[in-house]
């Protein structure tokens, strides 16, 4: 079975944008692949290295994993692990860093965006090397596929380059070893598989409640998966719609209107005809924003109710969440140790290891 690695930086509770953009897809993927879901806490240091930030990580991890579990990610099917608890990934990143040039990293198209959003004028060594650590995460578990959005494909390309370069430089260094004793990855002369970016066609980007292009915690325009029914209602009723529409009798614009984007994303099949009718009436000025928003409140709360119930069940047993993370991290660490051992053998750095 092919392996997948994906995950998130633990910045707290997840929102509907995360569900549409990744979580929904992960629930499906865990039935088709061997999945590793990384809680990428080391990656948060690239933009938030201060103590006030790091001391929040433990609670953020707990809240994020609760959201994972509540939407249906199953620890019996997938491995959820904490990045910083696996020292081998840092060692692997050091090795990969010596196969990657600074100019190559500086050409990363997302680097300037990250620096702008985090108000960083000069990148740290860690931020510049973010794709190298990410490559170590991916290759540490020998991932074949990496589910990403289109904006992250360039990061996976660096991982592919590193894998190919390592295989070129070190992949055939164990030719004297008998075929029977070689690991499967070395029989073909490769230490690492060259992973592919998996960009599902059906993934969308959910706009913020304020109408901005993307839902973002830093922008304060999110609806969390854990929000109460009252919180959802308050956020929806304050939602951005069509700025040119002054009166309920004015013809409104459906395309690009967050309320209708949310209805399309979360409206169940049995309500599709009602949603279509609302769109028609809205464009003709036959229904007001308030009525449409109240309808969306019901749709979202019906969608979130089972997620809230599942989350509450896991919240009642915090030791279970901790055990899931410990067991997942132990499994990932075992994979990391095997990978690093094979890497050192390929590089002839396995002296004193016997």
N, C-alpha and C positions, 0 to 999 in steps of 0.2 A: 504494500500500500504506500502511495506517495505521501510525503510529509509536507505540512504547511506550517509556516511561522508567521504570526501577526500579533498585534497587541496595541497597547496604548501607554502613554505617559500618565502616571497617576496624579491627576490634578483635581480629583474630587469626584462628585457625582456625575453620571453621564446623562445626556439629554436626548431628545427625539432625533436630533441631527446625527448623533452617534448611531442610533438604532437604524435609521435609513441608510446611512453611509457605510456601516460596517457590521453592526451586531446582528442584524437580520440575516445577513449573508453568512456570518460565522456559525450561526445555529444550523444552517443548512450544510455547511462544509464539514462540520464535525461528524456527520453521518457518511461522508464520502472519502475523507482523508484522515490520516493520523495528524491531529492538530496540536500545536504548541502555541499557547497564548501567553505572551510575555508581558509582565507588569514592568514597564521600562523605566524604573525609578532613576537609574544612572543618567538617562537621557534628559531628565528634568534639570540636571545640574548645568547643562549647556546654556540655559537662559535664567535659571533661578538657583544660584549656588550658595545663597546666604543662609545662615542658620535659621532665620525666621521662616525660610521656605522648607528646608530639610526637616525641621521638626514637625512639619505638617504631613510629611509623607506617609507615616504609618496609618493615620486616620484616613488619608486620601486613598490609600491602597485598599483599606477595608471597605470604604464606600463604593469604590469602583468595582471590586470583586462582587459585592452584593448585587450590583446592577448586572454584572455578567450572569450570575446565577439566576437572577429573577427573570431574565428574558429567555432563559432556556439553555445556556451553555452548561453542559453536563460534565462534571469532573470525572465521571466514569468513562466518558468518551474522549475528552480532551485534557491536556496537561496545562494547568495554570501555574505559572511560576514567577518568582521575584528575581529580576535581573541582578541586583546588587549582591545577592547571596551566593552568586556563582563566580568565584574568583577567576576561574579558567577563562571566562569571556574577556577579561581585561588582558590576560596574557596573550590570548589569541589576537586581540586588537593591536597589541604592540608589534607582533609579528607582521600582521597585515599592513600596519602603518609604514613599515619599511619596504613595502611593495607598491606604495601609493605616493605620487608626487604632490607637493603643495599646489602647483599650478592647476593640477587636475581637480583638486578639492575646491579651489577658488572659482572654478568654472561652474560649480553647482548652481543651477538656476534658482533654487529655493533659498540659498544662503542670504542674499540681500533682503528677501521678503521676511525671513526670520529675524534678521538684525533690525529691520525697520519696525516690525511688530513688537519686539522686545526692547526697543529704544537702545540698541547697542551700536556704538560707532566703530569699535575695533573688536573683531571676533577673538574669543579666547582659543587656545589650542584645542580645548574640548569641543567647542562649537564648530571649528573648522574641520575637526576630525570626526564629527558626528556620523558621517556615512561609513567611516571605517569601523567604528564600534557597532553600527548597525549591521555591517557585513559579518562581523564576528558573531553577533546574535543569530543571524540567519544560517551561517555555515557551521556554527557550533553544533546545531542539531541536524545538520545535513538536510536542510529544507530543500525540497524540489520546486515548491511554488510559494509565492509571497503575495497574498491579496493586498492590493493597494489601489488608491485612487490615481487618476491620471497625473496628478501633481507630484506623485511620489515615484513614478516610473524611473526618473533619472537617478534616484538613490539606489534602486535595484540594479541599474546598469553598472554602477560602481562595484556593487557586490559581484556581479557577473565578471567584471574585469579582474577583480582580485582573485576570484576562484580560478579563472583561466590562467592568470599569471602564476599563481602558486602551483597549479598543475604543470605548467610549462617548466618552471624552474626546478621543482622538487618531485613531480609526479612519477618519474621513472627512476628514482634513486634507490629503489629496493629491488632491482631486477634480479639480483643474486638470490633473493628469497624464493623458495619453491612456490608454485602456484597454489598448492593446497593450503599453505600457511598464510597466504596473503589475505588481507581484508578485501571484501568484494569491490570496494571503491578503487583498490590499487591494481586489481587484475587487469583493468582496461588502461592502466597507466595514470589514473586520476585519483587524487586524494579527495577532492570535493566534487559533488555534482554542481553544474552551473545552473543556478535557479532561474526560474521564469517568473516574471511579474504576472499576476493574475488580476486582470482588471474586469470585473463583471460588468456586463452591459447595462444591467438594470439598476445599478447603484445611482442614487441621485444626491443632490445637495439641497438640504432643507434651508430655506431662508430664515433669517431671524424674525422674531415677532415685530421688530421695528422696521421690517422691509429690507434690511441690509442683505447682501448676497448670501451670507453664511451665518448660521447659528453659532454663537461663540460665547463661552462663559465670560471672557474678558469684556465683551460688549454688553453683557447683561441682557441679552435678547433670547434667552433659552427657556424651554419648558423641559424640566427634568423628568426622567423616568420615575422618580420617587416623589414628585410633587403631589400634594393632596388635591382632591377634587376642587376645593375652594381656591387653591393656588392656581390651578389650571384655568378655572373660570375667570379669575382676576386678570391673568395674563392674556387670555384670548379676547376678553372684552376691551382691552386696551390695545389690541393688535392693529397694526398698520394695514390699510386696505388700498383703496384707490384714492390718492390725494386730490384728484380733480373732481371727485364726487362730493357735492355739498349737501344735496337733499336725497332722500330715499327714492324720489321720483326721477332723479337724474340717471341716465343710462350709465352703467358702471363697466369697468374693464375687468374681465376675468383673468386674462393672460397676465402672468407675473404677479397676480394678487395673492399674497401669502395665505389668506384664508382658504382660497380654493385650492392652492397647492397642497395645503395640509389635508383638505378633504379628499383630494385625489390619492394622497399617500396613505391615509389611515381609514378612509371610508370602506366598510366591508362590502362585499359583492351585492348583498341584498339591499343596500342603500344607493347603489350606483344610479338608479333611475331618479331618485329624489335629488341627488347631487346634480345630475344633468338638468333637472327641472329648475333648481335654484340658479344654476348658471344662466339658463335662458331668461329667467325672470330678472336676474340682476342686470344683464346687458340691456334689458328693455325698461329698466327703472320701475320694476313692479315688486321689488322686495328691498327692504332696508338692510344696512350692515348689521344692525342689532339682531335681527331674526337669523341672519346667516351665521353670525358668531355664536348665538345660542345653540344652533344646530351643531356647530363644530365642537362646542364644549361637550355636548352629549357624546359625539363620536369619539373624541379623545379620551374622555373618562371611561367609556366602554372598552376602549383599547387598553388603557392603563390599569384598569381594575385588577385583572389577573396578575399583572406584573407586580402591583402593589401587594397583593396577597402573598405571592411567592416571596417577595422581599421581606415581608414581615415574618414569614416562617423562618427564614435564614437569620434574621436579626435576633430572633428568640434563642438562637444557638450560636453565639459568637465563637465558641470553641470549635465548632464544625468548620467555619470559614477558615480559621487558623490552621486546622488540620489539613484542609484541602490545599492551602498554600504550601505547607510544609512538605506534604507528600508530592505535590507537583514539582516543587523546587528540588527535592531529592532525585526525582526521576530525571529532570533536566540536567542536574549536576552530574549524574551518572553518564549521560550522553556526552556532556562537555569533557569529562575526564577521558572517555574513550577517544573522542576526536582529538584532543590535545596530545594524547599519547601517540596516536597515529601521525599527527603533524610532526612531532619531534623525531619520530623514527624516519619519516620521509626526509627531514632536514638534517639527519645525522646528529641531532642534539639529544639523543637518548642515552648519552653516557651516564653511568652511575644509576640507571633506572632499574636494572635487574636486581 
